[in-house]
Amino acid sequence: MIKVENLSFSFPQKELYQNLSFTLEEGQHCAFIGTSGSGKSTLIEILLDPEKHLFEGKLEIDPECTMGYVSQFSQVDPSREMTVFEYIAQEFIKIQDELTEIYAEMANTTDMDALMEKLQSKLDAFAAMDGDNFENTINKQLNLANLLNLKDLNVASLSGGEFKLVQVIKEMLLRPDLLIMDEPDVFLDFENLNALKKLINSHKGMLLVITHNRYLLNHCFNKIIHLENTELQEFDGRYIEYNFSLLQTKIELQEIAVAEAEEIERYDGIIDNLRAIATMNSEASRGRALKARVKFQERLEARRIKAPFVDIKQPDMTFGLDREVEDTLAVKVENYSVAFDELLLENVSFELRSTDKVAIIGPNGTGKTTLLRDIFKNDHPAIEVNPEIKVAYLSQLQGETLNDCNTVLHEFIDAGFDTYDEVRAHLIHYGFEGEILEQKIGSLSGGEKNILQLAKVACSQADLLLLDEPTSHLDIYTQLALDQAIQDYKGAILMISHDFYSVAGGMDYVLIIDGKSIRRMSLRKFRQMIYARHFDKDYLQLEQKKKSVEMQIEVALKNTDFERAKVLAEELEELIKQL
């Protein structure tokens, strides 16, 4: 359906791609991954409108191919006076109205041939969208996403997460040959994220989705496209299988790196000897032995991951404060309430100790961000922040903490660094070096901006970190680095997050929104609740076994015990099949 060959493209200040090649075929649900700023969104723009971009190489798109698009930056238009159902049905209603006009013209025209051609074109378009059943189909999709109760509400009254799902439903129902979605999961709460998973998995058409969400990656896709440092890796299979192939290649490359030259020659000689014996001896078993070994090599070669993708460096992230912290009260919230058009939280009370790591969990639009912002401002009568502690804040609205008009260097001089050399020494740990330091922050990707926020938090030496959706827009490698930095941090953290892996792996307990109040829940009960709602019965146990085996493989590799690593890799492969 779509074929890209030797595509190269660059901006004046940066080369993005060098001879990229990949294909997208009917029925594929493809996840598009890569570190922040690698050019994923730009590549999507090229696919959507090739004429606007001066690229080298070949781009073959079937002229009959239709494309749909869901942007990561879409927002509800408050001026829209239409229901959710009417918004989704817009294109269907539009064609119906056009058909009505054509039928009316037919009653009063002599040029029937032209109208018949126009009529047939509209009828074909309506049929391609299954227009005769659109009302029933819309209701089914809304029900699948647990949004049927919103059907008759004004679209402008939706939360950001609800509107994102409605947009996905709208584009899917138009039945494009290829639907492209750019980070459709950003800021979705876990219930909405699970609804998005259901929509993706039920979609029959071809999908290309930019996402860094570990939950979606593990459960939604059958092809991976990985873009890094101007190069591209294409993999047919699930993300969990892609990671396994990365691990297999890592074992292979490390073994080769420490092997003696004669051992490598000896292994190559086995095949040469078998080939020579098979040539001289027609015995069937000899031929089968050679064929089996060659087939094994071919299978490894077909699944082999390019070396630059095997061990991509994570940011060297740390939040400082590696000293021991005295156990004191950090934040006290007593009878806190917040309301906008309606009361969201009422009489909320809790305390946060100076070493607590806590996640606030709840649906979109329930007042979590307002609560975190009020704690940071420390000017609300129901909130008391210990005056002895320093507080740092990461906002999901990046403009609250970053000045888009500043260059990266100037932003960190404003943050308290004395010299540009100090800024450079700090930011190199976060992947920022060279020309990007002179770029305006407004020109950076969402992921790059969030990494800059984390770099500012890290240099603050704060005792309390207030993190509002810190994993949003972050690539997988930065998410893993953030998880580790949170685990190593000695101070207090209050974090809003819908990333199950970050919460389950790094928090002490959760504060879960229940109606208009907040109650404390142990991490064990939180895990059980999520797994009971969204996973098969044995999934948690299998996933824990998988993590255990992966850790054992890492230890074996550090000890250069490659035989042990290979045995464990076989065990891991069996677990992955069950997952």
N, C-alpha and C positions, 0 to 999 in steps of 0.2 A: 504493500500500500504506500509506504513512504521509505525512501532510500536516500541516505546521505553518504557521499563519497568524498574523502579527502578535503573536508571543509576546513578552511582557515579564515580567521577573522581577528581583527585587532582594533583597539582604540588608539589614538595618538600616544597615550601614556602607558598602554598596556596591551600585550599580546594575550588574547583569550584562548584561541584554539589553533592547533597545528595539525592538519591532516586528520580530522576526526571522521570516522566512518561508523555508521550503524543503520539498522533497519527497524521499522515498526510494522507489524503485521496484524492482520485481522484476529481478534480475540485476545490480544495481549493486553495485560494490565501491567504497565511498566512504571516502576519507581525510578525517579531521576534524582540522584544524590550527588553530593560533593561538598567540599568545604566552602565556607562563606566567601563570596567574591570571586568564585571560580568561573562564573558566567552562565549559570543555569537559566536565569530569567532571560538573558540576552539570546540564548540559543532558542528558547521558546518564541521570542519575538521574531526571530528569523524564520522559523517554521510557519508562524501565523501570517507574516507579510514579507516574503523574500525580496520583493522589489524595493523595499526601503533600506536594504542593507547591502553594502559593497563587500561581498565575501568572495573568496576563491574556492573552487571545488564544484561539486555537482550535487544538486538537490532535486530528486525525482519525487514528485507528488502527483498521484493519479488526478487528472483534471476533474474527475467526478467526485473526488474526495471532499467531504464537507467537514468543517472543524468547529468545535465549540470551545469556549474559554471561560474559566472562572478565575478571576484575579485575586491575589492575596490582599489587595487594598480596598476591595469593594465595601461600601457602607450603605446603610439605609438612607434613602432620600426622604427627609421628614415632610416634604411637600406632597408626597404621593398619597392621593386619596383613593386607595384601592385595597381590597382584601388580599390576604395571602393567596387564596385560590385564584383571584383575578390576576394577580401578579404572575403566578406560574403559568396561567392559561393565556397570557397575552398574545403569543404568536398564533395559537390555535384560533382565538377569537378574531384576530386580525385577518387570517385567511378566510374564516367563515364570512366576515363582513365583505371581503373582496369578492367572494363567490356570489354573495347576494347582489352586489353591484353589477357583476357580469350578467347574472340572470335577468336583472332589470333592463340592462342595455340590450339584451337579446330580443326583448319584446318590441324594441323601437329602432332596430338597425337593419341596414341592407347589406352591411359587410359582415356576414355571418362567419365566414372562414377565419378571419382574424380573431374574432371573439371565441370561436371554438378552440383555436390554438391556445389562446390565453387561458380559457377555461380548463383545458386538459392539463396545462402546466400547473395550475393551482391545485387541481384535483390530485395530480401525481405527488405534489409536495405534501398535501394533506394526508394522503395515504401513507407516504414514507414515514410520517410522524405518528401513524396509527391514530389519525385525527378523529375517526368515528367513535373511538373509545376513550377520548382524552379525559373526560370527567371522571370516569371510573379509575383510569390509570393514575391521575393526580391524587385521588383519595387513597389508593393503594400505597403510593410512594410516601405520602404524608404519614400514613399509618406505620409504614416500615421505619420511618425516622422518628416515631413517637411525637409527631407534630399535628396529628389530625384535629386535636382540640383547638389549634390556632387557625384553622381553615378560614373562619369568618372574621378574624381580627384584622385591623388595619396593618398593612405591612410595615408602616413607620413605627409601630409600637413594639416590634420585635427586638430582642437583644441581638448583639453582634453575632453570637454563635448561632442563634436560631435563623437569622437572616442568611448566614453563610450556607446552612443546610438547605434553605429554601432556594438559594441560587443554584446549588448543585442539582437539586431536583429539577429545577426549570431547564437547565442546560441538558441534563440527561434525557428528559422527555422529548427534546427536539431531535433526538436520535442522530447526532452527527457521527460520521465515520470515525473521527478521532476527537475525543474530548480531552483538552489540556487543562490541568488545574495547578495553580501556583500556590503551594502551601495552604490548602483549604482547611488544615487542621489548627492553624494558629489561634490560640486563645479559646479553643473549644473546651468546655468542661467534659468530664469523663463520660457522662451520659450522651452528650452530643457527639463526642468522638466515636463512641460505640455505634451511634446511629449512622455516622459517616462511613464507618467500616461496613455496615450492612448495605448501604447504598452502593459503595464501590463493588462489593462482592456480588451484588445482584445485577450489576450493569453488564449488558451483553456486548457492548461495543468496545472499541479500542481506547485505552486510557494511557495518558502520559502525565504523571503526577510528580511535581517537585514536593518532596516531604523529607523532614528529618525526624518525624515522629516514630519512635521505636515500636509503639503498639501497632500502628498501621503497617509499618515495614514488615513486621513479623507475621501479619495476618491477611494481607490484601493483594500481594503482587506475585506475578509469575515471570517477571523479567526485571533486571536491574541494569540501569545505565549509570555509570560512575564517572564523573568528570573531575579531574585534578591536574593542576599545573600544565594546562594546554593539551593534556592527553585524555583519552576516553577508554574506559573498560566496559565491554558489553558482556552480559551474563544472562543466559536463559535458565531461569530457576527462581526459587524463592530467596528472599533476603537472608534467611537463616542458613540456607545452603550456600549462598554467596560467601557469608562469613566463614563457613566451614571450608570452602575452597581457598579462601585467604589463608586460613590456618594451615591447610595441607601444603600450600605453596611456601609458606613461611618455614615449615619444618624442612621441606625439600631444599630451600635455598640455604638455610643455616647448616644443614648437613653437608651440602656441597662446599660451603665456605670453610668448614673445618676438616674436611676429608683430605687424605693424602692423595697426591696426583696419581700414584700407581693404583689406588683403590678405584678411582674413577675410570682409569684405563682398563682395570680388570673387569669392571661391570660392563663397559662397552664391549670388551672382548668376549663376554659370555654370548652376547647376541651374534657377534661375528662368527664365533665357533659353531653355534647352533645353526647359523645360516649355511656355513660351509659343510657341516655334517648333513644337513637336510638336502643339500645339493648332491652330495655323493651317495647318500643313503635314502632310499625311497620309503623307508619304514614309516608307517603312518604316525606312530607315536612321536617320532622326532619332529615331523612336520607340525603336529599339533602343539608340541612344546614351544617351538619357535613362534607359531601363530599366536598362542596365548600370551607370550611375553611381549610380542610386538603390539598386540591388541591392547594390553595393559598400558604400554607406553603411549599409544595413540589416545586412549581414554584420559590419561593424565594430561597429555598435551592439549586436548580439546577443552579441559576444565581449568587449565593452568591460568593463573592470574598474572598479569604483567607485574614485574618486580617493583616498579614505583608505587603500586597500589597496595602492596603487602603490609607495609609498616609505616603508614602515614603518621607523622609526628603530632601528638596532642600538644595543645598549648601547655606551657609550664605554669599552671595557675596556682596561686596561693593567696589566701586572704590575710596573711600575716597573723599576728597575735598568737604566736606559737608558745607563749608563756602560759603557765597554769593560771586559771582565773578563779578568784574567790567566789564561792557560791552565795550570791546575794539576789535580792529582788531587782529585776531590770525594768519591767513594765507592769503596771497595775491598771486594769480596765474594770470600771465598776459602773453598772447601770448605763451602758453606752447604747444610744439609739441613733439611727440614721434613716432619713426618708427623702425621696425625691417626689415623684408623682404619687407614690404610695409608700407606706412604712415598710422598710426592708429589714432592719434589725431593731430589736427592742429589748432594753434592759439586759444587754450582754455584759457578762462579767467573767474575767479570767486573769490569771497572773502568769508572767513569764520570768523564769529564773535566769541568772546570768550565764548558765551553761546549757540551757534548753535549746533544742533544735526542733522547731514545730512548724507543721504545714497547716494552713487554713484551707479547708476543702468545702466546696459547695458549688451549686449551679451558677451559670453566668447571670449577672445582673442582680446579685443578692447583697451587694454592699461591701464585698471583701476589699476591693481596691480603695474605697473611701476610708475604711477602717485603717488600713495600712498607712495611707497618706496622712490621716489625722494623728497617728502615732508618731510619724516622722516630724510633722509640724509641731507637735506637743503644745497645742494651744486649745485643746478641748477639755472642758471641765470634768469629763468622765474618765480622762486618761492622765496617768501620772508616770512619767519616765524618770528613772533614776538620774539625777543631775551629774553623777560621777562618771557616767558612761558616755562614750562617743557613738553616734549612730550614723550609719551609711545606708543609702536608699537606691535601689534599682527599680525604675519605673517601666511598666509595659508601654507607656507613652514616652518614647525615647526623647522627645523634645523637652521633657521636664528636666532632664539631667544633662543633655548634650546641646550645644549651640551649633546648629547646622551651618552657620556662617563662619565658624572657626575652622582652621585647618586642624588636623589631628595633633600636630605639635603644639599649636597655640592652646588647644583645649586642655592639655596637660600642664602647660605653664600656668594657666589660670587655676588649675587644680592644686597648685602648690609646689611643683618642681622648680628648681632654681635655674637649671640650664637645659638646653636642648639635648645635650649628651646624656643627662640623667633620664630624660623622657625616652630617648632611643633605647637606652639600656633596659628600661622597664618594659617598653612595648614589644621588644623583640621576643620576649617570652610569650606574647599573645599573637605572634604571627604578623606583626606590623613592622615592616622595615622598608627602606628604600623610598621610592617615589610616592607611595601611598601616604606617607607621613605629611606630605605637602598638599594632599587633597583636602577639599572642603568636606566636612562631615556629612553635609547634605547629599553628596554624590555617592556615598557608601551604601552598600546593601543593608537590609534589615539585620542580617546576621552579624555583619561587621560592626554595626552600631551597638548591638547588644554585647559583643565582645569588648568594645571600648567601655561600655558601662561597667562590665565586670572588672576591667583593668583599673577603672577609677575607684571602684569599691575596694579593690585589692590594695591600692596605695593609701587608703584612708586610715589604716590601722584602727578601725572601729571595733568597739566592744559588742555592738549589736548590728546585725545586718537585716534590713527589711528588703526582701526580694519579691517583686511582683512579676510572676511568670518569667523567671530567669532563663528557662530553656527555650523560650519562643525564638524562632528563626535560627537557632544554633544548629550547626552540623553535628553529626554523631560524635566526632572526635572531641569537639569542645564540650558537648554534653557529658562525656565520660570524664573529661578533665574537671568540669564543674562538680560532678558527683564526688570525685576524690578530694577536691578542695573543701567541699562542705564537710566531708567526713573528718578531715584533718584539722578543721577550724576549732579553736578552743572556746570561742565566745558563743553568744546567743544568736539564733537565727529564727526569724519569723517569715515564713515563705508562703506566698500564694502560688500554687502549682496544680496543673491538671496532668502533669507527667507522672504516671504511676511509678515508673522506675526510680525517678529522683526521690519521690516521697518514701517509697517502700525501702529504698536502700540507704537513705541518709538521715531520716527524721527519728526523733525519740518518741513522739506521739503526734496525733493530729487533733485539730479543733474543727469539728465538722458542723456545718450549718444545718440546723434542723428546724424547719419553719422559719420563724423570725429570731430564733435564739441560736446559741452556739454551745455544743457540748464536747467534752473531751473524750477521745477514743484511743485505746491502745493501738500501737502499730500492728500487733498480731490480729486484733479484731478487724482493723481496716483492711489488711491483706485478705483475710478470710471473706470479708464482705465483697470485695472487688472480684475475687476469684469465683465466689458462689454466683455472682450475677453475670459474669462475662466470659467464663472459661469452663471447659469440661472438667469433670470431677477430679481427674488425676493430673491436671495440667501443672498445678503448683509443685507437686512432688517431682514431676519430670523436669521442670525448669530448674529446680534446686539441684537435682542430680547433674543436669547439664552444666550449671555454673561450677559445681564441684570438680567435674572432669576437666573443664577448661582451665581451672586454676592448677590442677595437677599437671596438665600439659605445659603450662607456662613454667612450672618448677622443673619439669623434665628438660625443657629447652635451655633453661639457665644452666643446668648441669650437663648440657650436651649429651643427654641420654636419649638419643634419637629412636632407639628401638622401643623404649618405654613410651615415648611420645607417639609413635606410630600405633602401638597397641591401644593407647588411650584414645587416639583419633578414631579408631575403628569402633570403640565403645561409644564415643560421642556421636558418630554417624548413625548408630542404631537409635540413640535417644532422639536425634533430630527427626528421624523417620516417624517416630511416635508423636512428636510435636506437630 
